[in-house]
């Protein structure tokens, strides 16, 4: 993720310009990366400067036993390098995401990645040397040197992971593997975002659509069943043609996780992944158990969907269309911005004001373009600038909900960065999705209050049900699949594309009630695993489900204006990474290692279905 002076011309400003009355006008719907570096030359200069400073990471080597000043100097050198490196990486990565077809931008991103690997290598001695100090030394340093206070959590956490910290030579070798370990994920992204020959399909109204990932996300919800079946058939046919290659890539990713887990002496990939944030394994296993226990509730939702759509043979291609086909709810981006600001009002004027400022100050890139990275994300890692949001906005309710979701992430980063020193501002993935799904809950409440007709309420409640399915049950299914494939690798089994399709297909049928006649799963759809980029994120997806369970309870308290609820929630966001995320949520009143949050979420799902059925009863249907 970097670049050198030869590539200066490639890093053009990159914002879209339009001609108005002979003058240029910046498109307000593109992000302003100039807030990171005012010119491409400034980025290149910053990169060159950081490359020269990497030697600072080694200056304190062998001196930590001399006193607290040496430890403080080493830690502060690492913090300064990490801060500047993160800014470089954010710029290069977001520039590449603007158009993944531009090879020079991809080279720039790879170069920054190499710089990051070099930084990790040069700093790999630090943790082992700290752990080699006599017992009690670090605690003494913390007592006599107040400037070490921001590093207390890091130092205590380092001690917790003592058994998995290697010798300096081993840590350096492991750091050097960073040059090759991202290969599978990078190749997957390039293949599926830029190189895969997506088909063009002709819909029933005569529209021709190039069915890339963004178009699939849009047209899988088409009101015409014939169109949906065609979209599913052509899209998954394309993925099936690359099943072997995509299988090799995912197998490589899982083997990377296995290598890292065994190198650090963990008993399993799951243990290694969860230990990074000190999340109890009981959280993961409780999630899987509770989701499987609640499958009858999910199947009830599918039966209700079939009833509302008037379909007797519900299939997987029927899972995304709106429940009120005659109702077209469109939300142009300006209206969507206003609705999100209104929705987050229960969190107070300061929170809503920052969201509004971000909308007005080009912190977001809005619309899909050829070559642009698919999906959506928030990048809040530039500590002293502001968060950025990438969208592929389609003017529909799903896009509106995604907008609220990503700005939940953005505000989490904004508040944590403002309240915490850089050492504890970065929060764990485990708590990250709480903020995003919390905002989705606020948006639903706002939309239901303004709904004027039963059709609107049906549409919103149906979307909510789909959100629960997609964020809780679907992500838990992904989590179960991820655990299965890592356990297979731990047993020494190879993960071919065909085997992955078979494993995923069995899960898909179980979760969707195929054998009970609830929903038919065509064999062709079982290659869907190859479409999910999160399988390259090392046990990431389960946190969508756990976070939704947590945020549902927290949002309920805020919306009901329970005393102290807003302050506790905002305190959770402002806490950043100052404590372990599981503990932060327990402090806020949610214990994700128990069945209670998941049962509460299941009850909320039943409430939504009861509301829908009440509307149908009023209509005599």
N, C-alpha and C positions, 0 to 999 in steps of 0.2 A: 504494500500500500504506500508507495512513495514515488519519488521522481528525481531526476537529476537535471542539470542545466540544459542538456540537449533537448529536453521535452518542454521547455518553457512555453513554446507557442501553442502546445496542445491545451494548456490550462487556460483557455479563454474564459471570459466571465461566465458564460454558460446560461445567462438568463435570456428568456424569450423577449424579443423586441418587436414592436409593431409600429407601422408608420401611420402617424396621425397628422394630417395637414402639413406634411413635409417635415415633421419632427419625429423623433424616436420616443417611444413610451414603454416603460418597463411593465411587463405583465405582472399584475399583483398576485396572480395565482401560481407563481414560481417562487421558490425560496431564494433568499438573499445570502449566499455563501460569503459575500464580501464582509459580513460581520465577523467572519473567522480570519480572513486575510483580504486586505483591500484590493490586492492585485495578484495575478498569478506569480509575478516576480517575488512578491512578499512571501508567498508560500514556499517557493523554491529556496529563497534565502533562509527562511526559518528551518527548513529541512537540512540545509547544509550546516547551519549553525548547530543544530541538535546533534548531527553526526559527529561534529568536532568535540562536543561536550560529553559524549558517552563515556569517555575515559574517567570522568568524575565518579562514575559508579564504582570504580575499583580503588579509589584513593584511600578509603578507610580499611581496606583489607588487612587483616592481621593486627588491628589496633583496638578492637572493641573492648578488650580487657583493661585498657589503660584508664578508663573512666567514662562517665556519662557524656562528656563532650564529644568523644569519638563516636559513640553510638548515635547521638543526635545529629552530628554532621553527616553520617552515612545515610540515616533515614531521610534527612531533608534533601540530600542530593538525589535520592531515588524519587522522592515526591516531586521535585522540580522537573526531573526528566519525564516522569509519567504524565504530568500535567501537559507539558508541551507535546509529547508524543501523541497523546490522546487527541489533541487539537489537530495535529497533522493527519492522523488516521481518519478522523471524522470528515475533514475536508476532502481527502482523497477518495474515501469510500462513497460519500454522497455525490461527488462529481462523477464517479464511475456509474452510480445508480441512475443518474440522469439519462444515460444512454449506454447500455451494456455492450453495444456493438462497436464502440470506439476503442480500438486496441490500445491506444496510447494511455487512455484513462485507466484501463485495466493494468497496464504496466506500472503506472504511478501507484496504484493501490498495492500491487505486489511489492514494490520497492519499499513502501512504508512498512509493510508486513515484515520484510527482511530487516529493516531497521529495528522494529520491535523485537524481533528474535535476537538481534545482536544486543539490545538493551537487556533482555532477560538473561542472556548468557553472561554478560559482564556483571550483572547484579546477583547471579545465582549463588555466590559465596555468602551472602548476608545472613539468610535464615540459618544455615548450618553453623555459622560462626556464633550467632546469638545463642543457639541451643548448646553450643560447646562451652559457654561460660559457666563457671561454678554455680550451683543451685543458690538462688537468692540474690544473685548479682543484679539481674534486670529489675527486680522489685526494689532493690536499694537505689539503683539509678533513677527509677521513677520517683522515689521519695526525695532525692536531693536535687533533681533537675526538673523544675516546673515546666520547662519547654518541651519535655517529653510527654506531657499529658495527652496531647492529641493522638499519640501513638499507643496509648495504653491498651485499647481494645485489640489492635493488631498484635501487640506483643503477647497479650494473654492468649489470644487465639493461636498464635504460633506455638506456644507451649502446649496447647491442647492437641496440636497435630504433630507433636514431637516424633511419634512412632512412624510417621509417614514422610518425614523430612529426611532426605538422603545426605550423603557426604557432599562436600563442595564439588568434587570432581564429578560425582554422579548427577548432581543438580545441574551442573554446567552442560553435561552431555544431554540430559533430558531437555534442557532449554533449547539446545541446538536442533532438536527434532522439530521445533516449530517451523523450520524451513520447509518441511515436507508434510507434516500432519494435516494442514488445511487443504491439501490437494483434492481430496474426495469432495469436500463441500464446495470448493471453488469450481471444480469441473462440473458438478451437478448444477450449480447456478448458471454457468455459461451455457450448458447444454439446454436446460429447460427455459431459460429466459431469452437466449439469442440464437442458438443454432438449431433447435428442434424444428423440423418442417411442419408447422401446424397447418391443418387443413382449412380450406375455405368451404363453407356450407351455405346452401341457399335455403332460407327459411320460408315458411308458408306464405308470407306476404311478399315474397320476391326479393327480400333483402339478402345480400351476400355478405357474409361475415367471416373474417379470418379468425379462426377459433383458437387463439392463444389463451394463456391462463386468465388474463383479465376478461376476455370475451366469454370464456367458459363460465366464470363467476357470474357474469351478467345473464347470459342466455340459458343457463341451467334452471333459472327461475321463470322462464317464459310461460305465459298463460296457456299457450298451445301445447297440448301433450305430445302431438306429433313432432313439434319442434324440439321439445325436451328430449325425446327418445333419439332423435337424429343427432342432437348435440352430444349426448352421452355416448352414443355409438361411435361417432367420429373422433371425439376427443380421446376416449379410452383406447380406441384402436391405435391411435398414434403412440400412446404410451406403451401399449403392448409390443409395438414394433421395436421399442428400445428397452424391453424388459431385461434382456441379458446385460446390457451396458449399465443400466440403472441399478441392477442387482449387484454388479461388481463394485459400483461406487458406494452403495450403502454398506456392503460387506466391508469395504475398506474403512469406512467411518467407524463401524462397530469394532473392528480390530484395533483401530487407533485408541478407542475408549478402553478396550481390554488391555492393551499394552500399557497405557498410563496407569490403570488401576493396579496391575501386577507390579509395575515398576515401583509404585509407592506402597506396595505390600498391603493392599486392601483385599479382603476376601471375595469381593464381587464388584462389578461395574456400578451397580446401584449404590452400594455402600460408599464407593469413592465419590460418586456424583453428589450424593446427599451430604457427605461429610464436609464439603467445601463451605456450606452455610450452616453446618451443625443441625440439620433437619433430621429428626428421628425417623428411622425406617418404618416405624409404626404408622406414620402419616401416609406413606405411599400404600402400604398394605390395607390400611383402613379405608382409604379412598376406593381401591379396587373392590374390596368386599362390599362396601356400601352401594357402589354403583351397580354391581351385579345383583345385589338384593333388591334394588329399586327398578330393575328392568321391567317389571309389570306396569309401573307408572309410565315409563317411556313408551311401552307398547300401547297403553291407553291413549297417549298422545298421537301415535301413528293411526290408530283406529279413528280418532276424532278428525284427523287430517283427511283420511279417506272419505269420511262422511261429509265433511265440508266441501271437498272437491268433487263429490259425486262419483268416486272411483271405487269399483268393487274389487279390482285386482291391483292394489297399491304396489308400486315398484320403487326401486331406489331412485329412479329418475323423476319421481313425484315428490321428492322430499323438500324441494326449495321454492316452488311457486307460492305466491301469496294465497292466503286462505280465502280471500275475497277477490276472485279473478276480475270482476267487473270494476273494482276500485283501483284506479291508478293514482298512487301517491307519489308525487315528484317533489323533490326538494333541491332546487338550484343551490349552488354553493353559498351565495349571499344569504339566502334564507336559512340554510343549514347553520351557518356561523351564528346568526342571531338566535336560533333555537338552542344551540349548545350554551351560549352565554346565559340565556334565560333558565335553562335546565340546571345549571350549576349554582344558581342564586342561593339555594339553601346553605351553601358553604361560605357565604358572606361576600361582601362587595370587593374585598381585596383579591380573593381567589378569582371571582368573575372578571374583575378588571384586568388581571394579568392575561387571562384567556383572550379577552377582547384586544388587548395590546398586541398579543402574538398574532392574531388574525390580521391586524392592520399593519404589522411591521414585517410581513413576509418571512415568517418563521416556517412556512409550509409550502410544499410543492404539491399541487392539487390534482391535476388531471393525468390520465394515462396518455402515453405517447409511444410510438414504435421504438422498441429497444429499451424503454424505461423499465427499471426493476418492477416486478409485479408486487402485489400485496400492499401492506402499509406498515409503518413503524414510526417510533419516536426515538430520536437520538438526543439524549440529555447528558452526554458524557463530557461536553466542553464546560468545565466548571465555572469559568468566569465570563461566559458569553450568554447563551440562552439555549433552550432546547430547539430542535428542529423536528418537523413531522413530514413524512412522505405518505402521500395518499395516491390512490388511483380511483378518483371519485367518479361515480356513475349517476348522480342525481336521484338515487333511490333511497329507500329507508335503510337498507343495509349499509349503504355508504354513510348516511347520516349517523347511524349507530357506531360505525367504525371511526368516524370523526370524533365523536364524544369519547370513544375508547382510547384513541391515541393521544388525545389531549389530557386524559387522565394520567397517562404516562408522563407526558410533558410537564404537567403541573407537579407531579411527584418529584421529578428531577429539579424543577425550578425551586420548589420549597425546600427540598433537602440541601441543594447547593447554597441557598440563601441562609439557612439556619445552621449548617454544620461546617466545620473546617474541612478542607479537602480530604483529609485523612479518613473521615467517617461519613462523607456525603454520599458515596456510592452505595446504593442499597442492593440487597440480594434479589435475584430473580424470583425467589420464593414469595416475596411480598410485592413484587412489581405489578402483578396482574390484579392485585386488590384495587389499586387506584383506577385502573382502566375499566374494570367491570362495575366498580362503584359509580362511575360516571354514566355508564349504560343504564343503571337502575334509576338514576336521577332523570335521564332523558325519557325513559318510559313513563315515569310519574308525570312529567311535564306534558307529554303527548296525550296520555289518557285524560288528563284534566281538560285539555282543549278539544278533545274529540267531540264532534257534534252529532254523529250518527252511530248506530249500532255497527254499520259496516266499517267505520273507522276504528271502533273499539275492537271488532273482530280482527281486523288487519293488524293492529298493534299487539293485541294479545297473542295472535298467531305468530307474529315476529318474535315476541318474548319467548314463547314456547320453543321456537326454532333456536333462539339464543341459548336457552337452557340445554336443549339437545346438543347444539354444536359446541358449547363451551364446557358443559359438564360431562354429558355422556360420550360425546364424540372424542373429546380430549382424553377422557379416561380410557376409552377404547384404544386410542393411540398409545397411551401410557402402558396399557397391558401388552400391546404389540411390541413396544420398545423393550419392555422387560423380557418378553419371550425371546426376542432375537439376540439380546445380550446374553441371556442364559444359554441359548443354543451355541453361541460363540465360546462361552466359558466351558462348554462340554466338548469343544473341538470340532463343532459342526460347521461346514461351509454354508454360506447364505447365498445361494443362487437366486436369480430373479424368479425362477419358477417356484422355488421353495418359499420365498417371501410372499408370492401371490397366494400360494396355498394356505400359509399361516394367517395372512391377513383376511383372506376370504372366509375362513372358519370363524374368525372373530366378528366379521361384518355380519354374517348370517346369525350368529348368536345374539348380538346386541340388537338386531333389527327384527328378531322374531321370525326369521325365514321358515324354520321348521314348524312353527306354530301357525303359519298362514297369515301372519300380521303384515309382512312386507316381503315381496319377492326380490332376491338379490341375484341378478344375472351374473354368470361366471365372468363375463367380460369386464365387469366393474371391479373385480378383486385386485386389479393392478393399481388401484387408487393409492396404495402405499407409496408408489413412485412419484406421486404428485405432492407429497407432504414434505416441505423443506425442514420442518422442525425435527425430523428424525436425525438431522445432522447437528443438533444442538445439545446432545448428551443429556438425556432425561430432563428436558425442558417442559414438555407438554403437560405433565401432570399438574403443574403449578397453575395452569389456566383453571382447572377444575377446583383445586383447593382454594384458589383465590376467589373464585365466584361464590363458593360456599361462605367464605369469610366476608366478602363485600356485601352479600345479600343481607346478612345480619347487621352489619355496620350501617348500611344505607337505610335500612328499616328504622333504626334508632334515630338517625338524623332527620329523616322525613317526618317522623312522628314527634320531632322536636323534644326528645327526651333530654333532661338536664345533663349538660356536659358532653352530649354525644358528638356534636360538631367539633368541640375542642379536642376530644380524645382522638377523633379521626384525623384531624389536621396535625395533631401531635405525632401520630403514627407516620404521616408523610414527612414531617419535618425531622423526624428522628434519623432518617436516612439509613446508614449502616452502623449506627452507634451501638447496637445490640444485635444479638442473633435474631433473625426474622421470626422464627417460631416463638421466641420469647416476646417480641414486640406485639405479635398478634394476641398472645395470651394476656398481655397487659391491657390490650384493647377489649378483651372479653371473649376471644374466640380460640378454642383449643381444637386444632385440626387433627389431633391424634385420637379424637373421640368421635363416635357416630353422630353426636348432636348437630353439628353444623350441616352435615349432609342430609340428615332427616328433616331439618328445617328447610333446606332447599327443595327437597322432594315435596314438602307440604306447600311450598310456594308454587310449585309446578301444578299441584292438584288444585290450588286456588284458581290459577289462570284457566284451567280446563273447566272448573265449575262455573266461572264467569262466562266462558264461551257457551257452555251448555244452557245456561240461564237465558242468554240471548236467543239461542235457537228455540228454547221452550216458549219464549214470548212470541216468536214468529210461528209457532205451531209446527216446527220442523223436527 
